[in-house]
Amino acid sequence: MRARLCRWLRTEPHELPALGWAFAYFLLLLCSYYILRPVRDAAAVEVGTQALQRLFTVTFVAMLALVPVFGWLCARLPRARLLPVVNGFFALNLVAFALFPEAKVFFVWLSVFNLFAVSVFWSLMSDLFDSAQAARLYGSIAAGGSCGAIAGPLLAVGFSGLGSSSLLLVAATLLAATIVCIVMLARWSRLHPRRGEAPQEAPIGGSVLAGVRAALGSPFLLAICGYLLCYTALSTALYFQQVEIVREAVPDTAARTQLFATLDLVVNASTLVMQLLAFSRLTALLGPGWILALMPLVSVAGFVWLGAVPTLAVLIAFGVTRRVGEFAISKPARETLFTIVPREERYKAKNFIDTVIYRGGDALSGWIFAGLSVFFAAGVALAWTSLAFFLGAKMRTWRHDNAKAGASV
């Protein structure tokens, strides 16, 4: 059975424990988030696009404030303590919200938490696994998140009768349980460090703003910034279209919440199948450039279609396809890019890109796309496609040079 599992997941026997704990970590993390997501989305429809523009801007400011704090923690805490501190802090935040609820503050907090906690998770993965391992394992690891994203809406429906405070406490408990997974992954890492690297027990060190300088000073990392900006800009554009179309097509608030929860279930069930059965095989078949370009190409066609036929059915078809492709293919492929950068950049630069750049794109596009057509979004998707092929070429060159260097040794 162990041998069959290894063949099916394309993993080595010694990697199975780490794969299991990483799977569980991501499951718990995204389950806690998806318990809270339908409540946030229903509230977003109520407040309208005008308030959303302001909330996206506030979220971006909050991200800016967190970057030096995270840099300070990275410089002083070893990895085995850094991640439990981050997740424990967010779990305590949820307990505070359960006691003192505030809708707009919670919207901003959840937008920060989603990006920050997931970014830290993938930083850990890039620290545990090298590029070759990531190409094989990231699809299965991401499947843990999909399982959590399926369980989250189901738990949200089950506990919704007890009120939002109960949902917050359930999410806080799940988030606190991720600390056990972090401890077990740290133990595995001491026995199986990344190829060519010593076990990483010391703090990362460096300056508080080293990640900012690295992200803005490297052509490779700048291209990742551009790729992510295009993605988040188009996600925001689609989100605003969703608010307007759903408001007209589904007038009842309870029906909207049910619609969003149902779509989450469909997206995450489909994503799980793709992650387990398709990602590692597609990466071997297509290479990094085409893998990164798949969703940009889908977005070009999807925004043109939505602009021509702005209906709920088209919104659902495009939105579901785009989200499944992002979670099952583009996101794991994008995370493999960070396996080839130095360790400090895996945490600090990646965190800056995943939080400030991401939410900066949200804030900027929240104002831009409110007055522009979806056909403009299709043009942005073409630029996104170009960046995908550039990053894919860089990744392919690095792998070729690395393989050549290994052969010479």
C-alpha positions in Angstrom: 0.0 0.0 0.0 2.9 2.4 0.8 4.5 1.7 -2.5 1.2 2.2 -4.4 0.6 5.5 -2.5 4.1 6.7 -3.5 3.5 5.8 -7.1 0.1 7.5 -7.2 1.3 10.7 -5.5 4.7 10.6 -7.2 6.5 10.9 -3.9 9.5 9.2 -2.2 8.9 7.0 0.9 10.8 9.3 3.2 8.7 12.3 2.0 5.3 10.7 3.0 5.3 12.0 6.6 6.1 15.5 5.5 3.5 15.3 2.8 0.9 14.1 5.3 1.6 16.9 7.9 1.7 19.6 5.2 -1.6 18.3 3.8 -3.1 18.5 7.3 -1.7 21.9 8.0 -3.2 23.4 4.8 -6.5 21.6 5.4 -6.9 23.1 8.8 -5.8 26.5 7.7 -8.2 26.8 4.7 -11.0 25.1 6.6 -10.8 27.9 9.2 -10.9 30.5 6.4 -13.8 29.0 4.5 -15.9 28.8 7.6 -15.8 32.6 7.6 -15.8 33.4 3.9 -19.6 33.1 3.1 -20.3 35.6 6.0 -17.8 38.1 4.6 -19.1 37.8 1.0 -22.7 38.3 2.0 -21.7 41.4 4.0 -19.7 42.7 1.0 -22.9 42.6 -1.2 -24.7 44.6 1.5 -22.2 47.4 1.8 -21.8 47.8 -2.0 -18.9 48.7 -4.3 -18.4 52.2 -2.8 -17.6 50.9 0.6 -15.6 48.0 -0.8 -13.2 50.5 -2.5 -12.4 52.0 0.9 -12.1 48.7 2.6 -9.6 47.4 0.0 -7.5 50.6 0.6 -7.6 50.1 4.4 -6.6 46.4 3.9 -3.6 47.6 1.8 -2.5 50.0 4.6 -2.8 47.2 7.1 -0.6 45.0 5.0 2.0 47.8 4.8 2.1 48.0 8.6 2.6 44.2 9.0 5.6 43.9 6.6 8.2 45.4 9.1 6.6 43.5 12.0 7.0 40.2 10.1 10.5 41.1 9.1 11.4 41.8 12.7 10.0 38.5 13.8 11.9 36.6 11.0 15.2 38.2 12.1 14.7 37.1 15.7 12.7 33.8 15.8 13.7 30.4 14.4 11.3 28.9 11.9 10.0 26.4 14.5 8.8 29.3 16.7 8.0 31.9 14.1 5.0 30.1 12.5 3.4 29.0 15.8 3.5 32.7 16.9 1.9 33.9 13.7 -0.9 31.3 13.7 -1.5 31.6 17.5 -1.8 35.4 17.1 -4.5 35.0 14.4 -6.4 32.4 16.5 -6.5 34.8 19.4 -7.8 37.5 17.0 -10.8 35.3 16.2 -11.6 34.8 19.8 -11.6 38.6 20.2 -13.9 39.1 17.2 -16.3 36.5 18.7 -16.5 38.6 21.9 -16.5 42.0 20.1 -17.9 41.7 16.6 -17.4 44.5 14.0 -18.3 43.8 10.4 -16.0 46.2 8.5 -13.0 45.6 10.7 -13.6 41.8 10.3 -13.7 42.2 6.5 -10.3 43.9 6.6 -8.9 41.4 9.1 -10.1 38.4 7.1 -8.5 39.8 3.9 -5.2 40.3 5.7 -5.4 36.9 7.4 -6.1 34.9 4.3 -3.1 36.3 2.4 -0.7 36.5 5.4 -1.3 33.0 6.8 -1.3 31.3 3.4 1.9 33.1 2.4 3.7 31.9 5.6 2.5 28.4 4.9 4.0 28.4 1.4 7.2 30.0 2.7 7.6 27.0 4.9 6.9 24.6 2.0 9.6 26.3 -0.1 12.0 26.0 2.8 11.3 22.3 3.2 11.2 21.2 -0.4 13.5 21.9 -3.4 12.3 22.7 -6.9 12.1 19.1 -8.1 10.2 18.0 -5.0 7.8 21.0 -5.3 6.9 20.0 -8.9 5.9 16.6 -7.6 4.4 17.4 -4.2 2.8 20.8 -4.4 -0.3 19.5 -6.1 -1.0 17.0 -3.4 -0.2 19.5 -0.7 -2.5 22.0 -2.2 -5.2 19.3 -2.2 -5.1 19.5 1.6 -6.3 23.1 1.2 -9.0 22.0 -1.1 -10.2 19.5 1.4 -10.3 22.2 4.0 -12.1 24.5 1.6 -14.8 21.8 1.1 -15.1 21.1 4.8 -15.2 24.8 5.7 -18.5 25.7 4.0 -20.1 22.5 5.3 -19.2 23.5 8.9 -20.3 27.0 8.2 -23.8 25.7 7.2 -23.8 23.3 10.2 -22.9 25.9 12.8 -24.7 28.9 11.2 -27.8 28.4 13.3 -25.6 29.0 16.4 -24.6 32.5 15.3 -21.4 34.0 13.9 -19.6 33.9 17.2 -19.7 30.1 17.1 -18.2 30.1 13.6 -15.4 32.3 14.8 -14.6 30.0 17.7 -14.6 26.9 15.6 -12.3 28.6 13.1 -10.0 29.7 16.0 -9.8 26.1 17.2 -8.8 24.7 13.8 -6.2 27.4 13.3 -4.6 26.6 16.7 -4.4 23.0 15.7 -2.1 23.9 12.8 0.7 24.5 15.4 0.9 20.7 15.9 1.5 20.2 12.2 4.2 22.9 12.2 6.0 21.1 15.1 6.0 17.8 13.3 7.2 19.4 10.0 10.1 21.0 11.9 11.0 17.6 13.3 10.9 16.0 9.8 13.0 18.9 8.4 15.8 18.2 11.0 16.1 14.7 9.7 15.6 15.5 6.0 17.0 19.0 5.1 16.7 20.4 1.6 19.2 19.0 -0.8 22.5 20.9 -0.5 21.4 22.8 2.6 22.0 22.2 6.3 19.1 21.9 8.8 17.6 25.4 9.4 17.3 25.9 13.1 18.6 29.5 13.5 16.5 32.7 12.9 16.6 33.9 9.3 18.3 37.2 10.4 18.8 40.2 8.1 17.2 43.6 8.2 13.5 44.3 8.8 12.9 45.6 5.2 15.3 43.1 3.4 12.3 41.5 1.7 11.2 44.8 0.2 14.6 45.6 -1.2 14.9 42.0 -2.6 11.5 42.0 -4.3 12.0 45.4 -5.9 15.7 44.8 -6.9 15.5 41.4 -8.6 14.1 41.1 -12.2 12.9 37.6 -11.4 11.0 38.7 -8.3 9.7 41.9 -10.0 8.3 39.7 -12.7 6.5 37.6 -10.0 5.2 41.0 -8.6 3.8 41.8 -12.0 2.3 38.4 -12.5 0.6 38.6 -9.1 -0.6 42.2 -9.8 -2.3 41.1 -13.0 -4.0 38.2 -11.2 -5.2 40.3 -8.2 -6.4 43.1 -10.5 -8.5 40.8 -12.6 -9.8 39.0 -9.5 -10.9 42.4 -8.1 -12.5 43.3 -11.5 -14.4 40.0 -11.5 -15.4 40.5 -7.8 -17.0 43.9 -8.6 -18.8 42.3 -11.6 -20.0 39.6 -9.1 -21.4 42.2 -6.7 -23.4 44.0 -9.4 -24.7 40.9 -11.2 -25.6 39.0 -8.0 -27.4 42.0 -6.5 -29.7 42.2 -9.5 -30.1 38.4 -10.0 -30.4 37.3 -6.4 -32.2 40.0 -4.2 -32.5 37.9 -1.0 -29.5 38.0 1.4 -29.9 34.4 2.7 -30.1 33.2 -0.9 -26.9 35.0 -1.7 -25.1 33.4 1.2 -26.3 30.0 0.0 -25.2 30.7 -3.5 -21.7 31.7 -2.4 -21.4 28.6 -0.2 -22.6 26.3 -3.0 -20.1 27.8 -5.4 -17.3 27.3 -2.9 -18.2 23.7 -2.6 -18.3 23.2 -6.4 -15.0 25.0 -6.9 -13.2 23.2 -4.1 -14.4 19.7 -5.0 -13.4 20.2 -8.6 -10.0 21.7 -7.5 -9.3 18.7 -5.3 -9.7 16.3 -8.2 -7.4 18.4 -10.4 -4.8 18.8 -7.7 -4.5 15.0 -7.0 -4.8 13.8 -10.6 -3.5 16.5 -12.9 -1.0 19.0 -11.4 2.2 16.9 -11.2 1.4 15.3 -14.6 0.7 18.6 -16.3 3.9 20.1 -15.0 5.9 17.2 -16.5 4.0 17.5 -19.8 3.7 21.3 -20.3 6.6 22.8 -18.5 6.5 25.9 -16.2 5.8 28.6 -18.9 2.6 27.0 -20.2 1.4 26.0 -16.8 1.7 29.6 -15.6 0.0 30.9 -18.8 -3.1 28.6 -18.6 -5.2 30.9 -16.4 -4.2 34.1 -18.1 -5.4 32.7 -21.4 -8.6 31.5 -19.8 -9.1 35.0 -18.4 -8.7 36.7 -21.8 -11.6 34.6 -23.2 -13.6 34.8 -20.0 -13.7 38.6 -19.7 -14.5 39.0 -23.4 -17.4 36.5 -22.9 -18.6 38.3 -19.7 -18.4 41.7 -21.4 -20.6 40.4 -24.3 -23.1 38.5 -22.1 -23.1 39.9 -18.5 -25.4 37.3 -17.0 -25.3 35.3 -13.8 -24.9 32.0 -15.7 -21.8 33.4 -17.5 -20.4 34.9 -14.3 -20.7 31.5 -12.6 -19.2 29.5 -15.5 -16.2 31.9 -15.9 -15.8 32.4 -12.1 -15.8 28.7 -11.3 -13.4 27.8 -14.2 -11.0 30.6 -13.2 -11.0 29.7 -9.5 -10.5 26.0 -10.1 -7.6 26.7 -12.5 -6.0 29.2 -10.1 -6.2 26.9 -7.0 -5.4 23.6 -8.8 -2.7 24.8 -11.3 -1.6 28.4 -11.2 -1.2 28.8 -7.4 1.0 25.6 -6.9 3.0 26.5 -10.1 3.5 30.1 -8.8 4.7 28.8 -5.5 7.4 26.6 -7.1 9.1 29.8 -8.3 10.2 30.6 -4.7 12.0 27.3 -4.3 14.9 28.7 -6.5 15.5 31.9 -4.5 17.7 32.3 -1.3 16.2 31.4 2.0 15.7 35.0 3.3 13.7 35.8 0.2 11.5 32.7 0.6 10.1 34.3 3.7 10.6 38.1 3.6 10.4 38.9 -0.1 7.7 36.3 -0.6 5.7 37.8 2.3 6.0 41.3 0.9 4.9 40.1 -2.6 2.0 38.0 -1.3 0.6 40.6 1.0 1.6 44.2 0.1 1.8 43.6 -3.7 -1.3 41.5 -3.7 -3.4 43.9 -1.6 -1.9 46.9 -3.4 -3.3 45.5 -6.6 -6.6 45.1 -4.9 -6.6 48.7 -3.7 -5.5 50.1 -7.0 -7.8 48.0 -9.2 -10.7 48.6 -6.7 -10.6 52.2 -7.9 -9.6 51.6 -11.5 -12.0 48.8 -12.5 -15.0 50.5 -10.9 -15.3 52.7 -14.0 -13.8 50.5 -16.7 -15.2 47.7 -18.8 -14.3 44.1 -18.6 -12.8 44.3 -22.1 -10.0 46.3 -20.5 -9.5 43.4 -18.1 -9.0 41.1 -21.1 -6.1 43.4 -22.2 -4.6 43.1 -18.7 -4.9 39.3 -19.1 -2.7 39.4 -22.2 0.0 41.2 -20.3 -0.4 38.5 -17.6 0.2 35.8 -20.2 3.5 37.5 -21.4 4.8 37.5 -17.8 3.9 33.8 -17.4 6.1 32.8 -20.3 8.9 35.0 -19.1 8.9 33.4 -15.6 8.6 30.0 -17.2 11.7 30.6 -19.3 13.6 31.8 -16.2 12.5 28.7 -14.3 13.5 26.4 -17.1 16.9 28.0 -17.5 17.6 27.7 -13.7 16.7 24.0 -13.8 18.9 23.4 -16.8 21.9 25.2 -15.2 21.3 23.4 -11.9 21.1 20.0 -13.6 24.3 20.8 -15.6 26.1 21.8 -12.4 25.0 18.6 -10.6 26.2 16.5 -13.6 29.6 18.2 -13.5 30.0 17.4 -9.8 
